[in-house]
Amino acid sequence: MALGLISVKIQINNCWCGLSLNNVKLPPNCFLIGIVREDQVISASTEPTIYCGDELLGLTMNSAQVPALKFLLQKTHPIYYSFDECLLNKLNIPVRS
C-alpha cells in the first residue's frame, strides 16, 4: 500500500472557506491532517476553521486516490468572485498579486 500526501492552497471562492476542517466530506480512506497558516501547522484535532490562503494537508491510504482528494479540496463555488480580498480572510492575506 502506497500512501499519498497532498497540500492544497485554499483560493478565494473555495467551497470549504468558513467551514470547520472536520466538516469536509472525504472519500473513503482519505484524511485531513491539518492546516498550514502563517508558517504554523494547526492540527485537525483542534477543529480549525478553513480560511482563504490556508494550505490543507491531506493523506490518502492509496496513492491512486490523490487526484480525487485534490479535486475535492479544490472545489469552488460556481459563481466567480471579484473581491480584492476574501471576506472570510481573518489574516488579511492578499488574494491577488
C-alpha positions in Angstrom: 0.0 0.0 0.0 1.4 3.4 -1.1 0.4 6.4 0.9 -0.3 9.7 -0.8 0.3 13.1 0.9 -1.0 16.3 -0.6 -1.2 20.0 0.0 -3.9 22.3 -1.4 -4.0 26.1 -1.2 -7.5 27.5 -0.5 -8.5 30.1 -3.0 -10.9 33.0 -2.7 -14.0 31.1 -3.9 -13.3 27.7 -2.4 -16.4 25.9 -1.1 -14.7 25.0 2.2 -13.9 28.6 3.2 -15.5 29.4 6.6 -16.2 25.7 7.5 -14.6 23.6 10.1 -11.9 21.3 8.8 -13.9 18.4 10.2 -17.0 19.3 8.1 -15.2 18.4 4.8 -16.7 15.1 3.5 -13.9 13.0 2.3 -13.7 9.8 0.1 -13.1 6.5 2.0 -9.5 6.1 3.3 -8.8 9.8 2.9 -7.9 12.1 5.9 -7.2 15.7 6.6 -4.1 16.1 8.8 -4.4 19.8 9.4 -3.9 23.3 8.1 -0.7 25.3 7.4 -1.4 29.0 8.2 1.3 31.7 8.6 4.1 29.1 9.0 2.2 27.3 11.7 0.7 23.8 11.5 -2.8 23.6 13.0 -3.8 20.0 13.8 -7.2 18.7 12.6 -7.9 17.5 16.1 -8.4 21.2 17.1 -11.3 21.5 14.6 -9.9 24.7 12.9 -11.9 26.9 10.5 -10.7 27.0 6.9 -9.8 30.4 5.6 -8.6 31.8 2.2 -4.9 31.4 1.9 -4.7 28.3 4.1 -2.9 25.1 2.9 -4.9 22.0 3.7 -2.8 18.9 4.3 -4.4 15.6 3.2 -3.4 11.9 3.4 -4.7 9.0 1.3 -4.1 5.4 2.2 -3.8 4.6 -1.5 -1.8 7.0 -3.8 -4.3 6.3 -6.6 -6.8 8.4 -4.6 -4.6 11.6 -4.7 -6.3 13.1 -7.8 -9.8 12.6 -6.3 -8.8 14.1 -3.0 -7.1 17.1 -4.6 -10.1 17.7 -6.9 -12.5 17.6 -3.9 -10.4 20.0 -1.8 -10.1 22.5 -4.7 -13.8 22.6 -5.2 -15.0 26.2 -5.8 -18.4 28.0 -5.9 -19.9 28.2 -9.4 -20.0 32.0 -9.0 -16.8 33.9 -9.8 -16.0 36.4 -7.0 -14.1 39.5 -8.0 -13.4 40.9 -4.5 -9.8 42.0 -3.9 -9.9 40.2 -0.5 -11.8 37.2 0.8 -14.5 38.2 3.3 -13.5 35.2 5.4 -9.8 36.0 5.4 -9.1 37.0 9.0 -5.4 37.2 8.2 -5.8 39.9 5.5 -3.8 37.8 3.1 -4.0 39.4 -0.3 -5.6 37.1 -2.9 -4.2 38.9 -5.9 -0.6 39.5 -6.7 
